[in-house]
Amino acid sequence: MAVTNKGAKKTADNGRVDLHCHTTASDGMFAPAEVVRKGHAAGLSAIAITDHDTVAGVAEAAEEGERLGITVVPGIEISTYAEGADIHVLGYFTANDNELWQERLSSLRGVRGNRNVLIVEKLRSLGIAIAWSDVEGIANERRPADGTKGKSIGRPHIAEALIRKGIVATMGEAFDRYLAAGAAAYVEMPKVHPVEALRWIKEAGGAGVIAHPGLYGRDALVKELIAAGADGIEVYHPDHGAESEQRYLELAHRHGIIATGGSDYHGERNGESYHGAIGSRCASPDTIRALLDKLLQRNGTV
């Protein structure tokens, strides 16, 4: 079943809950309905669709969730920037019919699109024969021809173009050599600060969660974001080791915020998973109810 901030009261109260998955609405490999089917096949009781800077995949996923009887949590992952690093903020249960919310997301996608074009130009300046049409073609291969607005192209699409051209062998190599912060073709783009993203999510009626904090190496910033009103922190993630998970779990308990988790599933490119396989990292089954309770306390309704 789908869960919205206005709708169904039932949530996954048992089983495995993956609260971080991407689809072809941004830089995932599979359409929203297919991601839900994969989650169901993996034995998940709930799955969140958290595409980059867009909620375009949520409706399709929710429809498939209703058909299969798996809880679909509406979500998003917002790209932000602070202290010289890309910081991601997850949002859950936003009111996606909110006009201001949609305008803000559209502005983010515009910035992301400009940055991707600049990355391709930088790659060309390095002597790599790649065109923007190569990247768009890869993104469009997996997009349903339904006219859905609000889809987002990301660096994984550029990485796949580099693989297909034989420039690199793996996604990891593409990011290490060209696309990650500090790499040869990296382009820093103007982004909102994570505190602003948290505010946007709350103003859209949702719950804001700090995504994969172990990737940043900036625990002081993580604590600042908690103080600024983060509702939760993504404790369980494929790129977190046991020590990191324990540290962030203790941090969540100490500050009374919600410990979430998910696979950061994007699919498999050339036999290589980007982050984790679906269901490889999960949140506690009561996490969805905790998020809804938080919204009930703050907004008075879910």
Kinemage of the C-alpha trace (Angstrom):
@kinemage 1
@onewidth
@group {chain A} dominant
@subgroup {mainchain}
@vectorlist {calphas} color= white
{ca met a 1} P 0.000 0.000 0.000
{ca ala a 2} L 1.108 3.568 -0.472
{ca val a 3} L 1.534 5.796 2.556
{ca thr a 4} L 1.051 9.547 2.304
{ca asn a 5} L 1.157 12.331 4.823
{ca lys a 6} L -2.620 12.606 4.514
{ca gly a 7} L -3.573 9.054 3.783
{ca ala a 8} L -3.390 5.502 4.991
{ca lys a 9} L -2.785 4.922 8.682
{ca lys a 10} L -1.427 1.445 8.131
{ca thr a 11} L 2.319 1.124 7.740
{ca ala a 12} L 4.799 -1.707 7.663
{ca asp a 13} L 4.898 -2.984 11.224
{ca asn a 14} L 7.046 -6.014 10.534
{ca gly a 15} L 9.500 -7.238 7.977
{ca arg a 16} L 12.325 -5.300 6.332
{ca val a 17} L 12.046 -1.600 5.475
{ca asp a 18} L 14.327 0.023 2.860
{ca leu a 19} L 13.977 3.806 3.054
{ca his a 20} L 16.424 4.877 0.331
{ca cys a 21} L 15.858 3.792 -3.292
{ca his a 22} L 16.305 5.519 -6.661
{ca thr a 23} L 14.468 5.053 -9.949
{ca thr a 24} L 14.651 6.265 -13.532
{ca ala a 25} L 12.972 9.470 -12.323
{ca ser a 26} L 16.548 10.456 -11.428
{ca asp a 27} L 19.663 8.305 -11.800
{ca gly a 28} L 18.373 4.827 -11.019
{ca met a 29} L 18.402 1.965 -13.512
{ca phe a 30} L 14.790 0.840 -13.192
{ca ala a 31} L 11.371 2.467 -13.482
{ca pro a 32} L 9.534 3.183 -10.214
{ca ala a 33} L 7.119 0.268 -10.587
{ca glu a 34} L 9.996 -2.108 -11.303
{ca val a 35} L 11.881 -0.929 -8.203
{ca val a 36} L 8.788 -1.670 -6.122
{ca arg a 37} L 8.525 -5.115 -7.701
{ca lys a 38} L 12.178 -5.767 -6.906
{ca gly a 39} L 11.611 -4.673 -3.322
{ca his a 40} L 8.628 -6.982 -3.030
{ca ala a 41} L 10.615 -9.880 -4.501
{ca ala a 42} L 13.399 -9.171 -1.979
{ca gly a 43} L 10.917 -9.645 0.857
{ca leu a 44} L 10.621 -6.010 1.878
{ca ser a 45} L 7.473 -4.905 3.657
{ca ala a 46} L 8.089 -1.241 2.794
{ca ile a 47} L 10.195 0.787 0.387
{ca ala a 48} L 10.807 4.523 0.014
{ca ile a 49} L 11.296 6.184 -3.369
{ca thr a 50} L 13.923 8.887 -2.810
{ca asp a 51} L 15.013 10.238 -6.169
{ca his a 52} L 17.397 13.188 -6.464
{ca asp a 53} L 15.603 16.547 -6.391
{ca thr a 54} L 12.359 15.095 -7.762
{ca val a 55} L 9.227 13.264 -6.643
{ca ala a 56} L 8.282 12.327 -10.226
{ca gly a 57} L 8.529 8.581 -9.548
{ca val a 58} L 6.384 8.454 -6.423
{ca ala a 59} L 2.925 8.165 -8.023
{ca glu a 60} L 3.868 5.237 -10.273
{ca ala a 61} L 5.562 3.463 -7.369
{ca ala a 62} L 2.558 4.010 -5.115
{ca glu a 63} L 0.215 2.491 -7.704
{ca glu a 64} L 2.383 -0.616 -7.969
{ca gly a 65} L 2.648 -0.795 -4.181
{ca glu a 66} L -1.134 -0.861 -3.910
{ca arg a 67} L -1.270 -3.713 -6.412
{ca leu a 68} L 1.370 -5.798 -4.627
{ca gly a 69} L 0.486 -4.910 -1.042
{ca ile a 70} L 3.872 -3.395 -0.200
{ca thr a 71} L 4.055 -0.062 1.619
{ca val a 72} L 5.499 2.727 -0.537
{ca val a 73} L 6.808 5.746 1.342
{ca pro a 74} L 6.953 8.976 -0.689
{ca gly a 75} L 10.418 10.477 -0.411
{ca ile a 76} L 13.143 12.575 -1.998
{ca glu a 77} L 16.902 13.133 -1.718
{ca ile a 78} L 17.886 16.800 -1.987
{ca ser a 79} L 21.359 17.781 -3.160
{ca thr a 80} L 22.899 20.430 -0.887
{ca tyr a 81} L 26.341 21.866 -0.248
{ca ala a 82} L 28.218 22.863 2.910
{ca glu a 83} L 31.821 23.119 4.061
{ca gly a 84} L 33.155 22.313 0.603
{ca ala a 85} L 31.240 19.038 0.302
{ca asp a 86} L 28.083 17.635 -1.274
{ca ile a 87} L 25.627 16.868 1.527
{ca his a 88} L 22.375 15.027 0.888
{ca val a 89} L 19.148 15.433 2.803
{ca leu a 90} L 16.342 12.898 2.638
{ca gly a 91} L 12.722 13.982 2.927
{ca tyr a 92} L 9.688 11.819 3.654
{ca phe a 93} L 5.932 12.412 3.394
{ca thr a 94} L 6.098 15.835 1.768
{ca ala a 95} L 2.909 17.297 0.310
{ca asn a 96} L 3.848 16.846 -3.326
{ca asp a 97} L 0.910 18.902 -4.587
{ca asn a 98} L 2.367 21.952 -2.820
{ca glu a 99} L 3.136 24.543 -5.515
{ca leu a 100} L 6.035 26.223 -3.694
{ca trp a 101} L 7.631 22.825 -2.994
{ca gln a 102} L 7.455 21.909 -6.679
{ca glu a 103} L 8.894 25.283 -7.707
{ca arg a 104} L 11.825 24.794 -5.359
{ca leu a 105} L 12.515 21.315 -6.714
{ca ser a 106} L 12.345 22.598 -10.278
{ca ser a 107} L 14.983 25.214 -9.455
{ca leu a 108} L 17.269 22.512 -8.055
{ca arg a 109} L 16.920 20.403 -11.194
{ca gly a 110} L 17.805 23.416 -13.319
{ca val a 111} L 21.049 23.867 -11.418
{ca arg a 112} L 21.800 20.137 -11.637
{ca gly a 113} L 21.221 20.152 -15.402
{ca asn a 114} L 23.570 23.079 -15.955
{ca arg a 115} L 26.257 21.406 -13.891
{ca asn a 116} L 26.016 18.162 -15.865
{ca val a 117} L 26.497 20.043 -19.132
{ca leu a 118} L 29.582 21.740 -17.657
{ca ile a 119} L 30.984 18.351 -16.595
{ca val a 120} L 30.620 17.048 -20.143
{ca glu a 121} L 32.343 20.161 -21.463
{ca lys a 122} L 35.165 19.656 -19.003
{ca leu a 123} L 35.543 16.027 -20.073
{ca arg a 124} L 35.755 17.178 -23.689
{ca ser a 125} L 38.463 19.667 -22.722
{ca leu a 126} L 40.409 16.693 -21.346
{ca gly a 127} L 40.305 15.086 -24.790
{ca ile a 128} L 37.434 12.676 -24.091
{ca ala a 129} L 35.029 12.312 -27.013
{ca ile a 130} L 31.736 12.559 -25.167
{ca ala a 131} L 28.667 14.626 -26.046
{ca trp a 132} L 25.693 15.711 -23.979
{ca ser a 133} L 23.505 13.678 -26.347
{ca asp a 134} L 25.349 10.532 -25.159
{ca val a 135} L 24.311 11.243 -21.586
{ca glu a 136} L 20.744 12.149 -22.482
{ca gly a 137} L 20.429 9.009 -24.577
{ca ile a 138} L 21.402 6.806 -21.630
{ca ala a 139} L 18.968 8.597 -19.332
{ca asn a 140} L 16.145 8.312 -21.862
{ca glu a 141} L 16.695 4.591 -22.507
{ca arg a 142} L 15.026 3.676 -19.235
{ca arg a 143} L 12.470 6.426 -18.924
{ca pro a 144} L 8.844 5.499 -19.531
{ca ala a 145} L 7.373 7.454 -22.419
{ca asp a 146} L 4.550 8.834 -20.277
{ca gly a 147} L 5.411 12.514 -20.406
{ca thr a 148} L 6.161 12.594 -16.680
{ca lys a 149} L 7.751 15.864 -15.653
{ca gly a 150} L 10.413 16.435 -13.059
{ca lys a 151} L 12.920 13.743 -13.941
{ca ser a 152} L 16.572 14.328 -13.170
{ca ile a 153} L 19.835 13.382 -14.921
{ca gly a 154} L 22.813 12.756 -12.646
{ca arg a 155} L 26.509 11.942 -12.643
{ca pro a 156} L 25.877 8.156 -12.822
{ca his a 157} L 24.480 8.708 -16.316
{ca ile a 158} L 27.729 10.450 -17.281
{ca ala a 159} L 29.708 7.624 -15.674
{ca glu a 160} L 27.824 5.068 -17.740
{ca ala a 161} L 28.591 7.031 -20.901
{ca leu a 162} L 32.290 6.903 -20.010
{ca ile a 163} L 32.067 3.141 -19.491
{ca arg a 164} L 30.338 2.585 -22.817
{ca lys a 165} L 33.031 4.565 -24.588
{ca gly a 166} L 35.747 2.478 -22.937
{ca ile a 167} L 37.217 5.431 -21.062
{ca val a 168} L 36.799 3.665 -17.724
{ca ala a 169} L 35.907 0.128 -16.711
{ca thr a 170} L 33.660 0.696 -13.703
{ca met a 171} L 31.409 3.242 -12.028
{ca gly a 172} L 33.918 3.550 -9.228
{ca glu a 173} L 36.714 4.371 -11.634
{ca ala a 174} L 34.551 6.971 -13.389
{ca phe a 175} L 33.913 8.787 -10.137
{ca asp a 176} L 37.446 8.431 -8.800
{ca arg a 177} L 39.104 9.731 -11.974
{ca tyr a 178} L 36.577 12.246 -13.257
{ca leu a 179} L 33.338 12.843 -11.353
{ca ala a 180} L 33.897 12.868 -7.588
{ca ala a 181} L 34.782 16.027 -5.685
{ca gly a 182} L 38.361 16.971 -6.543
{ca ala a 183} L 38.497 14.683 -9.606
{ca ala a 184} L 39.536 15.876 -13.056
{ca ala a 185} L 36.097 16.831 -14.426
{ca tyr a 186} L 34.315 17.674 -11.186
{ca val a 187} L 32.232 20.829 -11.314
{ca glu a 188} L 31.007 22.407 -8.135
{ca met a 189} L 27.487 23.693 -8.507
{ca pro a 190} L 25.669 26.284 -6.434
{ca lys a 191} L 23.307 24.450 -4.121
{ca val a 192} L 21.146 25.174 -1.163
{ca his a 193} L 22.606 24.676 2.289
{ca pro a 194} L 21.365 21.534 4.073
{ca val a 195} L 19.692 23.690 6.737
{ca glu a 196} L 17.662 25.332 3.971
{ca ala a 197} L 16.738 21.922 2.525
{ca leu a 198} L 15.521 20.815 5.951
{ca arg a 199} L 13.393 23.954 6.120
{ca trp a 200} L 11.947 23.340 2.650
{ca ile a 201} L 11.007 19.774 3.593
{ca lys a 202} L 9.316 20.899 6.803
{ca glu a 203} L 7.445 23.678 4.991
{ca ala a 204} L 6.169 21.003 2.589
{ca gly a 205} L 4.869 19.046 5.579
{ca gly a 206} L 7.579 16.388 5.560
{ca ala a 207} L 10.275 14.904 7.772
{ca gly a 208} L 13.933 15.718 7.042
{ca val a 209} L 16.718 13.172 7.531
{ca ile a 210} L 20.498 13.526 7.132
{ca ala a 211} L 21.553 11.047 4.431
{ca his a 212} L 24.591 8.725 4.825
{ca pro a 213} L 26.584 10.978 7.206
{ca gly a 214} L 29.517 8.567 7.191
{ca leu a 215} L 30.371 9.637 3.632
{ca tyr a 216} L 31.083 13.222 4.628
{ca gly a 217} L 33.634 12.958 7.431
{ca arg a 218} L 32.022 16.015 8.995
{ca asp a 219} L 30.409 14.937 12.242
{ca ala a 220} L 30.494 18.496 13.592
{ca leu a 221} L 28.297 19.532 10.654
{ca val a 222} L 26.003 16.561 11.289
{ca lys a 223} L 25.511 17.785 14.856
{ca glu a 224} L 24.786 21.292 13.558
{ca leu a 225} L 22.089 19.878 11.280
{ca ile a 226} L 20.564 17.982 14.169
{ca ala a 227} L 20.503 21.197 16.178
{ca ala a 228} L 18.911 22.921 13.159
{ca gly a 229} L 15.963 20.543 13.279
{ca ala a 230} L 16.759 17.318 11.425
{ca asp a 231} L 14.117 14.743 12.290
{ca gly a 232} L 16.426 11.793 11.731
{ca ile a 233} L 19.755 10.464 10.590
{ca glu a 234} L 20.437 7.646 8.141
{ca val a 235} L 22.315 5.219 10.384
{ca tyr a 236} L 22.178 2.094 8.218
{ca his a 237} L 23.761 2.457 4.755
{ca pro a 238} L 25.939 0.217 2.529
{ca asp a 239} L 28.863 2.638 2.792
{ca his a 240} L 28.787 2.732 6.592
{ca gly a 241} L 30.907 0.287 8.529
{ca ala a 242} L 29.797 -1.221 11.837
{ca glu a 243} L 31.687 1.434 13.794
{ca ser a 244} L 30.014 4.265 11.886
{ca glu a 245} L 26.583 2.741 12.320
{ca gln a 246} L 27.078 2.406 16.048
{ca arg a 247} L 28.337 6.000 16.328
{ca tyr a 248} L 25.382 7.440 14.446
{ca leu a 249} L 22.913 5.231 16.276
{ca glu a 250} L 24.238 6.571 19.569
{ca leu a 251} L 24.037 10.100 18.163
{ca ala a 252} L 20.393 9.573 17.193
{ca his a 253} L 19.535 8.237 20.650
{ca arg a 254} L 21.412 11.047 22.389
{ca his a 255} L 19.511 13.737 20.507
{ca gly a 256} L 16.156 12.000 20.407
{ca ile a 257} L 15.898 11.790 16.625
{ca ile a 258} L 14.920 8.889 14.370
{ca ala a 259} L 17.486 6.338 13.149
{ca thr a 260} L 16.665 5.432 9.540
{ca gly a 261} L 18.362 3.264 6.957
{ca gly a 262} L 18.310 2.063 3.388
{ca ser a 263} L 20.274 0.559 0.543
{ca asp a 264} L 20.638 3.719 -1.593
{ca tyr a 265} L 19.660 1.394 -4.419
{ca his a 266} L 20.344 2.657 -7.942
{ca gly a 267} L 20.420 -0.684 -9.757
{ca glu a 268} L 23.343 -2.471 -11.364
{ca arg a 269} L 25.432 -0.922 -14.113
{ca asn a 270} L 27.732 -3.259 -15.994
{ca gly a 271} L 27.396 -5.839 -13.236
{ca glu a 272} L 28.321 -3.338 -10.531
{ca ser a 273} L 25.919 -2.127 -7.845
{ca tyr a 274} L 26.036 1.581 -7.158
{ca his a 275} L 25.939 1.735 -3.337
{ca gly a 276} L 23.910 -1.356 -2.352
{ca ala a 277} L 21.525 -4.028 -3.576
{ca ile a 278} L 17.891 -3.421 -2.764
{ca gly a 279} L 17.181 -4.398 0.830
{ca ser a 280} L 20.881 -4.758 1.638
{ca arg a 281} L 20.552 -2.193 4.425
{ca cys a 282} L 17.255 -1.555 6.151
{ca ala a 283} L 15.631 0.504 8.866
{ca ser a 284} L 13.783 -0.829 11.861
{ca pro a 285} L 10.192 -1.807 10.966
{ca asp a 286} L 8.818 0.833 13.347
{ca thr a 287} L 10.716 3.666 11.639
{ca ile a 288} L 7.804 4.591 9.363
{ca arg a 289} L 5.466 4.931 12.308
{ca ala a 290} L 8.077 7.032 14.133
{ca leu a 291} L 8.291 9.387 11.128
{ca leu a 292} L 4.501 9.655 10.929
{ca asp a 293} L 4.260 10.287 14.667
{ca lys a 294} L 6.827 13.076 14.320
{ca leu a 295} L 4.709 14.679 11.615
{ca leu a 296} L 1.544 14.238 13.668
{ca gln a 297} L 3.172 16.092 16.554
{ca arg a 298} L 4.393 18.900 14.320
{ca asn a 299} L 1.636 19.256 11.736
{ca gly a 300} L -1.358 17.873 13.568
{ca thr a 301} L -2.212 15.466 10.754
{ca val a 302} L -0.683 12.737 8.593
